[in-house]
Structure formats: C-alpha cells, structure tokens
C-alpha cells in the first residue's frame, strides 16, 4: 500500500458486531504453521453496556464443517481451534457468531490457509549458482572515470542471480500456491508477474536455527500450456554485510545466496502438479550487478534480459543449470509475522542543483527505504550515482560521516531507452537526502520518490493535541518506529549496524504497542532470543545474535523477561509466556547464581549503564540491581499466569529480597539513592523498590536535581521512558509538561527546533555549539529516546489499563491536562475493540469524550476542581444509569463505566 501509515476508520455498527477477524494474529494468512491456531476478533457496538454474552465458531474446509465450538458463554474475543488438528496445505474458512445480552446474534467470516506441516511434503531442493568462484563485478574503466568507484567492501559482492524454470500444465488450474524462501533475499515471478508485494523476504531470523518460508497464491497467474517461475536472489543478511564487520566478505551464515521454492498446483480433475527448485532450473547474471543491504545496489540497464521470466522467451547464451545443494528442511518454519512492504510513497520537496549533473534532493522526511528515480534523456552508458544521507552539512552537501563504512550508494547505468525507471530491490537505506550525480538534463522533484519500507504491522493508535511541537514529537517517534522495524527491531537504519539491540527493544516496546500491532513482530523476535541464549541463561546484547560477543548486560538481557510480559499485558495471549518461560526463568537464575547477595555486580556483560545519559553517570550497580528485581517480578507474574504457583512464590520472594537489598545498599534514611541522578531515582520509583515512607523523599531529590539543572533532563535510554510518568504520578505534572515542551538542549524539542523528523540516537546528535556529534555513533533515526510516546497515550490522552488488567479489558481513562495543551485526543485498537478519548479545556470548563469497546469496563478519572459539577450527556453523573460514582480523589471525580460512548463535562 502507498497511502501512509494511518489508523483505519473504526467500523460503523448498528448492533454488537465482530470485525477484524484474525488467525494467529494475522489477517487471512496463507501459510500458518500451527495445526491448532488461535482465532480472534474485535467488537463494535453503539449501545452502552453492550457486551458479548456468548460466541460460536464454525470452521469449514471446502464447504464441509470440520469444527463447531458450540455456543460458549464467554466474553473472550479469541479461541484456540479445538477440533482435530488441521491438515497441511489446506484452505479454511471460519465464521464467528456473537450473541449479546438480549440474545441478538451477528456474525463475520474470514479465511486462512495452512502451510507445509511435514518435512516429507517438501520435494524441492536448495539451488545456487553452480560455480565456486566468480570475480566480482567491476565497472569498465570508462564508466569509473565518470563516477568515483565503489569502496573495497562493496567491490567484493557477487552479482545477484536470475533463475527460471519453464514447465507445462495440461489441465485447468483450480488452486496454486508457491512456498518459497532463500538463503539471502529473493523475489519471485510467475509468467512475468511479480508474486506478492513482500520485500526483503524471507526476513532476518537466526538462520542457523530458523528460516521462514512464505506462501503465495498464484492461481490467477498460471495458465494451461507453458508457464515460467522466475526468481532473483541476492546476498541479504545471509552472506552480505551486517553490522560493522570489516572483513573483505561478510559470510555470517553462508557464502552465497540459495533458493528453495515449491509450487503446488491443484487441477480440476483432482490431479496435482508439483514444481520444486532443482537442477532443472537454469540461472545466470543480469542487469543487477551487486546488491547489499548496507552497501547499496548497482543496476546496468544495458544488460537487461527482456521477458526472461515469461513463456516463449528465447534463452540465448549465458544460461546454465543451477547447482543442487541438498534438501535440508530442518530449519524451515512458516512465516509468522507481517513481512516488510512498501507502505508509503514520499514525494521530494526540493532539488538543489550543486553543479551540472549533480543534485541534492530533500524528501522532507527521514525514513528507511529506497528511491524510485525517473531518468529522462540519458545516453547509453550514462552512469548515475545515488548517495543517501540523513543530514546536510553547513555547505549544503550531504553528510555521510555517520554512516561509517556503509556505502548506502546505488548506481544506475542507462540503456539509452528514453524514459527509464530505476528502483533498487535488495537494499534499504536510512535517509532524508539523496545526492544524485551524473544525471542528464534537469532533475525535478517529480523525478524522485521516496519508497518507505518497514515491517507492515497494522497501525493500532493515533494521537493528536493542540501543541504542534508535541504532534511533531509523536510524528518523529512514529517514523523512528517505522524506520527501525525492518524485519527485526533495529537500532538505526542508516549506518553499518542495524542490529537488534535488546535494551532498545524492551524500552521502546510499550510505545510501539500503542502505535502498531506488534504482537507477531516481537513474538517472532523472541524465538531468536531463545535460540541465542546460552546454556547457563545469559542473553546476548543483540538478537539475532551476530557481531557482538557480549552477553548478560543489565537492561539489555532483561529483554528476556520484559518483552514477553509486556506482550502478554498488551495482547492477552498467554502462549507468548509459555514459549518464553524457559528463557525468563533461565535469565533470572543466571543473574542470581552470579550474585547471591542480590546486588548485581558480577557477570554484567557490556554494562552500558544508562546509555547516552547527559553529563552524569548513574551508578551501574543501582541500575543493574533495579533491573534484576524487575526481571524477577515479571518472571513471578508469568509463573502465576501459567499456574506455576511454586515458581511464582520463588521468584516473587526473590524480587522482594532484591528490593530489600537494594534499599539497604543504595538508599539512605532521607531517600537519597547512590549517585543522586535522575535515572537513579526513576528506576526504584517505577519498579516499586522503595518503602512507602521513602517514595516522596526520593521524588523530592529527583525534583531537586531537575530544578538544579534549570528543569532539564539527564536521562539516557534506561531512564527516559520513566521520567514524565513518574513525575506525573507523584504530583509533579507541570514539571513533566515543562520537559515535554522544552526546546533547549538537551530535550526532545531541541532536535525538533532544528528540523528533526525522526528521534535522534543521542541528545547531542547535533548542537549549535559543536555541530555534529561523535561520528563513531550518531544516528538521526533511532527510537529509544522516543519511548516518551507511551506517556502521551497513557497519561496525556489518558488511555491505560489497571495494574491487574490484561489486553486492556479493565481500562483506566485518566487524561492529565496541563502544560500548553488545550486539547488532546487518541484512539487505540485494543484486542477487544477501539477505545478513544478526547478532552478539551476552555473558559474554565473541561469536556471529555470517551468510547469504551464492548466487553470492557473503564475507570474514568474526570479532572475537576469541583466534583459536583461533573455531568455526563448533560445530566449529573450520579443520575446516569450504569455509571458508578466511586468518589472524588486528588482533583478528579472517579467513576466506573461499562462499554459505550460518553461525554463528560466539568469545571476545571
């Protein structure tokens, strides 16, 4: 899709209605890997107090019912398939009926298909280029004089391979599915048509243990007679460059790309044709001369092969049989999360002509993706270079020093064929600006389009408010999420890194989950975390695990407990806890064995502390021990959910003993925490490690530090998400808003004042005094410091859930007006349905509109200085049926409401 990353309109319903049906958390997936999948739906209703009294699921295969759940008196909006295990490679349809309290029934239907369940069903074989060595592509000398040559690193990349297989079908096609994957990256065609819209498939997993295959429906692309399957394969994460590895050839997983695909065709007469990759496929090089995720791509249009993947193609010379390299399917798993796709096109906003044929183009937005370039009037052999950058230097030239050894450069050689379109296929860049050199004629903004690439997770949330700076901050946070959720949660999309740093992921997850449905994205990533965990329980700093040798780092390795528990709280699927339980327990046991006195000093891995904090150093033992307590707490909570009472008690007791040890070791009688830093106070306050009588004392020290610094923050990655929530919770709301609105250095607003369209990695990425920050580590698209986004949804707009709630079934609607804001609104798609809030203040009055989805309840905190003034829909709140007034508390009127739409007004 190319319409932008926006929240879709909620359904209009006249009665209780199920919508957004999913199988395994995916919309109508084609190749699930589970024989007992989870089926789920959301609910909408215009009726106050409406709820699902019962549901019924019917599952069919080919019009024949295979499972009927029967009516279940349950308000759950999910159920695991409870019939016989599903059959491999089969299409299913299912219908959910829901009954409201009055007995009215409505329904909705959807489809899904299973993948390949059994190893013996695979008939394909792995194929690759059949030669051990091939010199890398080098541009001819006359071309290299026009544009500076590629670096030594990109010169080592072999050319991608073009593969095809022609075959005949002698009977009409009723159903055709292709199951495909690669060591490397692949794109498929059927009879010359692109198969699917997925990009960078099969995505990045720990290929040594797990390799996802994708399933595509190609029924409409095949015909009786001759057919052709085609594929292009490139290096990708498999054998290309990953991270900052500076070897002449990366080869982290393998030496060269390989393809594995199987087409299964069902015919009207009941017969079946299976075409798998094998030695009957042929392959060669083509116009794509090199392709790498970090280095970029080179495309020579003079070498185009014509309709090479279509029937009737005259092969000519250069095609050779592909080499078979075995049939091992032991690592294959069905794709379980959304693929990377192009989700939006961004038009260029300006073109700056630097010299004849060389331009700097501004897209107006920092993003992850690629450029689609229209080339007009080029002569055969004209070579165009595209260099990508996030920032400009003071002289208007692109700033690329922060890319380190990533070339991030694409090349196009023209065939002289009039108007030509160049768009890379197997690379991704992090950029706002692109320098285009060697372009013939005059380049215009209409010739350059940014193509936004990221994992196509469904948008789940929307936030807006009256302050343009805060809206820009949230936009920056969203674009940072998009740019760094490319198959795995990465730390930056531009430089030679792009690794799945574990702390970054766990810190940002709560914000990410408000903005998109990230359940499958992180559940998939957690499987690679389990693979990488050492036998003694240590977790690496990056997942999938490459490049770094560090394990067991506080706040980083704690992702093993924080991510699964956060996913469970957000989405309510306890399967994520069952799958992660071993990792959670092993991780906490690892830390405990190394630190029997419960102060985490030993086995601390890289121990980065509060990474990129400003002008202070938070005591690392303080940070580590706080995280130790947090991981023990979440492990105990997971055990309770899983019914492991002995384990729950064990880890619950451990958590309490760690808290006591923390206070004894680090906290004095006045509530001062060792180190006296903002993060040093935020962690024990947020994790409830302090005795009640010391909490307010610690808050006083926290506030004193902020005031001492002119109401300026010092928090790094570990503390930044906690700063505004803790201040607001402990009565310092206006101080929290001062930090939110601040545009001095260091602050979120400082980068925005200087043109940022994404969140920067470091507060000093660029400053007026020093210019650009350290070249060694300076990303201008990074999400960690954007974890304040959670607070915008949960506190500013007021959409949160009770501490004991799961999947937002027990909502807490508590907006906190303040600062420069006169209104704010948000919407969030919970697993039950959409919740919305909108508040506005004017002339001493507050208006609060709330929508609560069916089957959920909400505790609403109406901000007011006069609880007696609160009305709902024009009547005193106490007179409205269904609303339970709990009472005034701390400047709010608290009431409990069932599902529905409400309009509160009050003095404010």
C-alpha positions, -999 to +999 in steps of 0.1 A: +000+000+000+011+036-006-014+056+014+007+062+045+008+046+080-025+057+093-052+042+116-081+030+096-116+042+104-134+021+130-164+001+117-199+016+118-221-008+137-259-008+144-256-037+169-229-058+186-207-067+156-175-087+153-148-073+129-111-076+121-110-114+123-076-129+126-059-162+126-027-164+146-029-126+150-028-122+112-054-111+087-063-140+064-028-156+064-020-180+036+005-204+053+002-206+090+024-231+108+000-242+136-024-271+134-043-256+163-043-218+156-058-190+176-088-173+161-097-138+173-119-108+165-127-074+178-161-060+187-180-027+180-214-015+191-232+018+195-251+005+225-240+014+260-232-015+282-232-039+252-212-070+256-207-104+241-227-129+262-216-159+241-198-168+209-197-197+185-170-205+159-176-227+129-146-239+108-150-252+073-129-268+046-142-269+011-177-262+024-176-290+049-177-282+086-147-296+104-152-279+138-180-263+157-171-248+190-208-247+201-221-217+220-197-207+247-210-184+274-179-162+274-169-126+266-135-136+253-127-124+218-105-153+209-104-191+210-079-217+200-091-242+174-105-271+195-112-297+168-090-322+152-055-309+141-057-290+108-044-305+076-013-293+059-016-271+027-053-266+031-077-236+028-101-230+056-130-206+062-144-197+095-173-178+109-177-163+144-212-156+157-215-134+187-246-131+209-254-100+230-271-100+264-305-096+247-299-127+226-294-110+192-268-127+170-244-112+144-215-128+126-185-123+104-163-146+083-127-149+072-103-173+056-069-187+062-047-215+049-022-238+065+014-242+053+035-273+050+035-292+082+055-323+074+091-325+061+083-353+037+059-329+018+088-309+005+101-321-029+122-290-036+159-289-033+182-260-025+198-245-056+225-219-062+250-206-087+270-237-097+304-222-097+327-219-066+343-186-076+333-157-098+351-124-100+331-096-085+316-071-110+338-041-118+325-012-139+345-007-171+373+019-168+354+045-189+325+043-165+346+046-135+360+078-147+325+094-147+317+085-111+341+076-083+344+038-078+328+018-051+346+011-019+366-020-015+339-035+007+311-033-020+335-044-047+336-079-031+299-085-036+290-111-062+263-104-087+227-115-079+214-145-098+184-147-121+168-182-120+139-196-141+121-229-147+097-235-176+070-262-173+038-272-189+004-276-173-020-298-192-052-293-171-071-263-158-058-248-125-082-246-096-056-236-069-019-228-070+003-220-041+040-214-040+060-219-008+094-201-010+124-190+009+160-183+004+194-182+020+197-145+012+169-124-003+145-134-031+118-120-053+095-144-073+077-140-106+051-162-123+048-158-160+065-125-158+043-111-130+056-102-096+045-127-069+033-108-038+042-074-025+067-086+002+101-070+003+134-083+017+120-118+021+124-141+039+134-115+065+160-119+092+159-147+117+187-167+132+191-188+100+212-214+119+180-224+137+150-208+120+143-198+084+109-186+075+092-196+043+064-175+027+033-187+010+018-170-021-014-176-041-005-177-078-037-193-091-046-163-113-011-161-127-009-196-142-023-210-174-027-242-193+003-247-215+038-233-208+044-215-176+076-200-161+086-195-125+113-169-121+134-156-092+162-132-084+183-139-053+207-116-035+230-116-005+209-100+022+216-109+058+227-144+048+260-136+031+261-098+028+273-072+052+258-070+086+268-045+113+303-031+114+320-063+102+350-051+081+361-084+066+365-084+028+335-107+026+310-110+054+296-145+051+280-146+085+257-175+077+268-188+043+289-180+013+263-172-014+226-170-019+204-201-024+168-205-034+143-230-022+107-230-036+079-254-043+048-247-064+018-269-058-009-268-084-043-284-080-063-292-111-100-295-118-097-333-124-082-338-089-046-342-100-017-322-087+015-308-102+044-300-080+073-279-093+103-276-069+136-259-072+161-285-086+188-290-113+161-283-140+162-247-131+186-225-150+204-194-139+227-165-149+236-130-141+217-100-153+214-062-150+216-063-112+253-062-107+256-061-070+231-058-042+237-054-005+216-041+024+243-018+037+264-011+006+236-005-019+228-017-054+242-013-090+219-018-120+231-018-156+200-014-178+222-023-209+222-059-196+185-063-192+173-098-202+139-088-216+109-110-207+132-136-191+106-149-167+078-152-193+066-181-215+080-182-250+113-165-241+143-173-263+170-182-238+201-173-259+235-177-243+246-173-207+220-196-190+234-226-172+219-253-150+216-243-113+235-264-088+217-285-063+230-283-028+208-306-007+173-308+006+177-300+043+144-285+056+152-289+093+153-251+099+122-242+078+093-226+097+062-209+084+063-172+083+045-160+115+047-122+112+040-094+088+066-091+060+084-059+051+065-040+024+065-006+007+039+012+029+041+048+016+055+070-012+071+103-002+074+130-028+105+151-029+101+186-016+132+203-032+160+198-056+192+217-052+215+219-083+250+218-069+268+216-103+260+203-138+245+168-134+247+168-096+218+175-073+209+172-037+173+162-032+153+167+000+124+144+008+114+164+038+112+133+059+139+110+073+129+074+065+140+039+058+136+027+023+148+035-012+145+059-041+125+055-073+142+076-099+128+086-132+157+090-157+149+111-188+172+117-218+202+096-208+225+082-234+235+046-234+262+040-208+254+071-187+261+062-151+241+078-123+251+076-086+227+080-057+242+086-022+219+087+007+222+108+039+202+119+069+216+154+072+232+181+053+265+198+061+266+236+065+276+240+029+245+221+017+263+189+008+252+155+021+266+145+055+277+108+053+304+106+080+279+090+105+273+061+081+307+048+090+316+021+065+281+017+050+283+029+014+245+034+012+251+042-025+232+030-056+242+031-092+222+031-124+237+027-159+213+038-186+204+017-217+196+050-235+160+039-239+143+072-234+124+074-201+137+048-176+128+040-140+154+028-115+144+014-081+166-009-061+151-042-049+175-057-023+188-028-003+174-004+023+188+030+033+181+054+062+179+089+047+162+121+041+185+135+014+199+119-017+228+132-038+222+123-074+253+126-096+257+120-133+220+128-141+214+140-176+194+172-181+175+189-153+163+169-124+129+179-109+110+169-077+087+148-099+116+126-109+124+114-073+101+095-050+110+080-016+097+045-011+091+037+026+100+002+037+093-015+070+075-045+086+039-040+077+025-041+112-011-029+114-015+007+128-031+005+162-030+040+176-034+077+168-026+107+190-031+144+184-031+175+206-032+213+205+006+218+205+023+215+171+056+206+188+042+177+207+025+165+175+058+167+157+074+147+185+049+119+181+054+120+144+091+117+149+085+087+173+063+070+147+087+075+119+115+062+141+095+031+147+088+026+110+124+031+101+137+006+126+111-021+125+126-037+094+121-074+100+137-071+134+137-041+159+170-024+149+188+005+164+193+026+133+186+021+095+215+041+081+249+031+093+269-002+094+249-016+123+212-021+121+213-047+149+185-059+172+198-043+204+178-059+232+176-028+256+164-006+228+136-031+220+124-036+255+125+001+264+105+011+233+080-018+232+053-001+253+053+029+230+055+006+199+025-014+211+003+018+213+012+027+178+010-006+160+000-042+165+035-056+172+025-089+188+037-112+160+067-089+153+081-093+188+069-129+193+089-139+163+120-120+176+117-137+210+121-170+193+156-159+181+163-146+216+156-181+230+179-196+203+208-173+212+205-177+250+235-195+263+231-228+282+237-210+315+210-184+307+229-154+295+212-134+267+233-116+240+231-079+235+218-082+200+191-105+185+195-122+161+229-128+176+258-116+153+288-093+156+289-087+193+302-113+218+287-097+248+261-115+270+243-108+302+242-070+302+218-053+326+187-037+309+198-054+276+195-090+285+164-082+307+145-081+274+141-119+281+116-111+308+103-076+299+093-083+263+072-114+268+055-099+299+047-067+281+034-086+251+011-106+274-002-075+292-008-058+259-024-086+239-035-112+264-021-142+246-006-164+273+011-186+247+039-160+245+046-166+282+046-204+277+070-201+249+092-176+267+090-192+302+123-211+299+142-180+288+127-159+316+135-184+343+170-191+330+178-155+327+169-146+363+186-178+376+218-167+357+219-134+375+210-149+408+238-175+407+264-149+399+251-125+426+239-145+456+240-113+478+213-099+454+233-068+444+241-073+407+278-066+404+291-098+388+285-111+353+273-078+339+283-082+302+289-049+284+272-029+312+264+002+293+246+018+322+220+044+314+233+046+278+238+082+264+227+100+296+238+136+297+266+149+319+260+124+347+268+087+354+241+067+370+256+041+394+257+009+374+251-013+404+219+007+411+207+002+376+216-034+374+200-044+407+168-025+398+165-045+366+173-077+385+143-070+407+121-062+377+130-094+359+123-114+390+089-097+393+079-104+358+090-140+360+069-144+391+040-129+373+044-151+343+045-182+366+012-171+382-005-168+348+009-203+338-004-219+370+032-225+384+025-215+419+057-228+434+077-209+408+056-178+413+063-178+451+100-185+445+105-155+421+081-133+440+101-138+472+133-133+453+120-100+440+111-088+475+145-098+488+162-079+460+142-048+468+152-050+504+189-055+495+186-025+471+174-002+498+199-014+523+228-010+498+219+022+479+193+043+498+199+064+528+175+074+555+165+106+536+156+087+505+187+097+486+198+070+461+235+064+455+247+085+426+219+111+430+209+110+393+175+113+377+176+077+364+189+065+398+156+077+413+133+068+385+141+031+384+133+023+421+103+045+420+089+030+388+098-006+399+084+000+435+116-009+452+113+018+479+094+016+512+063+039+511+078+063+536+108+070+513+090+073+480+081+110+484+116+117+498+131+102+466+107+122+445+120+154+463+156+145+454+145+138+418+128+172+415+156+189+432+180+176+406+158+187+377+154+222+393+191+225+399+196+219+362+170+245+352+143+219+347+165+200+323+167+162+319+198+140+321+182+106+314+196+082+289+180+051+274+171+034+307+155+064+323+139+085+296+106+065+294+101+068+331+107+105+336+073+120+327+052+092+340+068+092+375+067+130+378+030+129+368+022+101+392+039+118+422+022+152+418+047+169+395+026+171+364+036+206+354+073+197+357+066+167+333+050+191+309+078+215+311+102+188+300+078+178+272+076+213+258+112+222+264+133+230+233+166+238+249+194+213+248+190+186+259+154+179+251+131+163+226+121+198+214+157+208+207+160+184+178+126+194+165+136+231+166+165+221+144+144+203+118+144+167+131+117+145+116+128+114+135+141+108+170+178+111+173+200+084+189+217+109+212+207+142+227+238+158+212+234+144+177+238+180+166+242+211+187+246+248+179+278+249+198+295+218+185+278+208+153+275+171+146+281+147+175+306+118+176+310+102+141+315+068+157+279+066+169+254+092+157+221+081+142+194+106+134+168+079+133+166+059+165+136+051+187+149+047+222+147+083+234+112+083+218+099+060+244+081+090+259+054+082+234+038+057+258+032+087+282+014+107+255-011+079+250-014+067+286-013+100+306-018+129+282-046+113+263-054+090+292-057+055+277-042+030+301-052-002+319-054-012+355-024-029+370-041-063+371-057-059+337-047-079+306-053-068+270-069-036+282-101-054+294-101-031+325-094+003+312-082+033+331-091+066+314-072+093+332-062+122+310-039+147+326-045+182+311-016+205+316+013+224+301+004+244+270-022+219+259-058+229+255-069+196+240-057+161+232-072+130+216-062+095+210-075+062+197-062+027+203-073-007+190-072-030+220-078-067+214-114-062+223-120-031+201-113+005+198-110+029+227-110+066+221-106+097+243-108+134+235-105+162+261-106+199+258-104+229+282-119+263+276-133+291+298-128+271+330-147+241+317-135+207+306-151+183+281-141+147+280-154+123+253-148+086+259-155+055+238-151+021+255-153-011+234-178-039+241-169-063+268-146-039+287-151-016+316-133+016+324-124+036+355-127+072+344-109+100+362-125+133+353-102+162+361-121+188+380-118+212+409-155+207+417-167+170+416-203+182+420-200+200+386-194+168+367-221+159+342-225+132+316-245+139+284-259+170+301-271+153+334-254+150+367-232+120+365-247+104+396-281+103+378-269+083+348-278+046+348-249+023+345-224+048+358-210+041+393-195+071+411-165+059+431-158+093+446-136+123+443-099+118+447-069+141+441-086+167+419-107+142+399-141+125+401-137+088+397-164+067+382-168+032+366-185+029+333-194-001+310-188+000+273-202+027+251-198+064+243-198+091+270-195+128+271-184+143+304-182+180+313-169+196+345-155+227+360-117+228+356 
